[in-house]
Amino acid sequence: MRFRQARIDSLAAHSDLSNRANLGVTHIVLYELAPTRSARCRWTLLEAGLEFESRGNSSEVFDGEELRQLHPLRKLPTAVIDGKPLFESAAICTAISDLVPKRRLIGQPGTWERALHDQWTSFVLTELESWLWSTDLNTDENGFLMPREDQVPAIVVQNQKMARRSAAVLDSHLEHTDFLIENRFMVTDIIFGYTVSWLEELGWIHEFPHLTAYLNRLRTREHCTLPLHS
Ligand SMILES: N[C@@H](CCC(=O)N[C@@H](CS)C(=O)NCC(=O)O)C(=O)O
């Protein structure tokens, strides 16, 4: 499959991945299922203007041998970029953004913007999302994420306490800026946006007005894939 946008970006080549895109040979397959973290990758691909092949979009994808071959824990999202498997939603979103430098979804490697992308991505995933994930694992009624007998629901109190500390940091950062970096929408906002939407789903967002406003701002974007929660 060939991509017009990737060819347009040919002058800005700086990595193996973007060189491939510049030659117009990037073929992207995304294993996804709408409510999962794969929403980050779909949104990034749409913002990047890249075509891709979607696989999955049904819970049966978890049972298939195909996903097991590509992801050691058989998880979503997983992507295959020019035949090479890549897992972890943030890694996939970052690689996609690097394919289309002209879209300015991410700072170039070696820049301070890129260092801030790495900082906020790590912070969001390790200092905030981990507590939300633990909460889902330990309260999953159908035992799909973790067998009921292994769950420790009491951990949720501690998870909420830890999540609040980190959410407060991000809430105060977003008091004076519309987006995480340089006051400009970037892939870092796609990664974080999914986590904020998860915070909302758990009912833990109310005390953070700037996160609520940020989420509303992200939802006005044409390609936003974030689910709506009541
Ligand atoms: N850190 C990973 C998390 C991947 C993950 O846990 N995905 C979930 C769906 S959102 C999954 O595949 N769960 C199935 C399972 O845990 O077996 C990422 O960001 O991609």
Ligand as a Chemical Component Dictionary entry (heavy atoms), coordinates in Angstrom:
data_LIG
# 
_chem_comp.id                   LIG 
_chem_comp.type                 NON-POLYMER 
_chem_comp.pdbx_formal_charge   0 
_chem_comp.three_letter_code    LIG 
# 
loop_
_chem_comp_atom.comp_id 
_chem_comp_atom.atom_id 
_chem_comp_atom.alt_atom_id 
_chem_comp_atom.type_symbol 
_chem_comp_atom.charge 
_chem_comp_atom.model_Cartn_x 
_chem_comp_atom.model_Cartn_y 
_chem_comp_atom.model_Cartn_z 
_chem_comp_atom.pdbx_ordinal 
LIG N1  N1  N 0 0.765  -0.892 28.344 1  
LIG C1  C1  C 0 -0.008 -1.495 27.300 2  
LIG C2  C2  C 0 -1.278 -2.083 27.865 3  
LIG C3  C3  C 0 -1.924 -3.040 26.902 4  
LIG C4  C4  C 0 -3.168 -3.656 27.524 5  
LIG O1  O1  O 0 -3.175 -4.031 28.710 6  
LIG N2  N2  N 0 -4.204 -3.778 26.709 7  
LIG C5  C5  C 0 -5.446 -4.339 27.169 8  
LIG C6  C6  C 0 -6.612 -3.668 26.456 9  
LIG S1  S1  S 0 -6.632 -1.931 26.795 10 
LIG C7  C7  C 0 -5.487 -5.811 26.824 11 
LIG O2  O2  O 0 -5.087 -6.198 25.747 12 
LIG N3  N3  N 0 -5.985 -6.612 27.751 13 
LIG C8  C8  C 0 -6.114 -8.015 27.560 14 
LIG C9  C9  C 0 -5.390 -8.761 28.632 15 
LIG O3  O3  O 0 -4.977 -8.130 29.628 16 
LIG O4  O4  O 0 -5.237 -9.980 28.477 17 
LIG C10 C10 C 0 -0.305 -0.451 26.202 18 
LIG O5  O5  O 0 -0.396 0.753  26.522 19 
LIG O6  O6  O 0 -0.435 -0.834 25.038 20 
# 
loop_
_chem_comp_bond.comp_id 
_chem_comp_bond.atom_id_1 
_chem_comp_bond.atom_id_2 
_chem_comp_bond.value_order 
_chem_comp_bond.pdbx_ordinal 
LIG N1  C1  SING 1  
LIG C1  C2  SING 2  
LIG C1  C10 SING 3  
LIG C2  C3  SING 4  
LIG C3  C4  SING 5  
LIG C4  O1  DOUB 6  
LIG C4  N2  SING 7  
LIG N2  C5  SING 8  
LIG C5  C6  SING 9  
LIG C5  C7  SING 10 
LIG C6  S1  SING 11 
LIG C7  O2  DOUB 12 
LIG C7  N3  SING 13 
LIG N3  C8  SING 14 
LIG C8  C9  SING 15 
LIG C9  O3  DOUB 16 
LIG C9  O4  SING 17 
LIG C10 O5  DOUB 18 
LIG C10 O6  SING 19 
# 
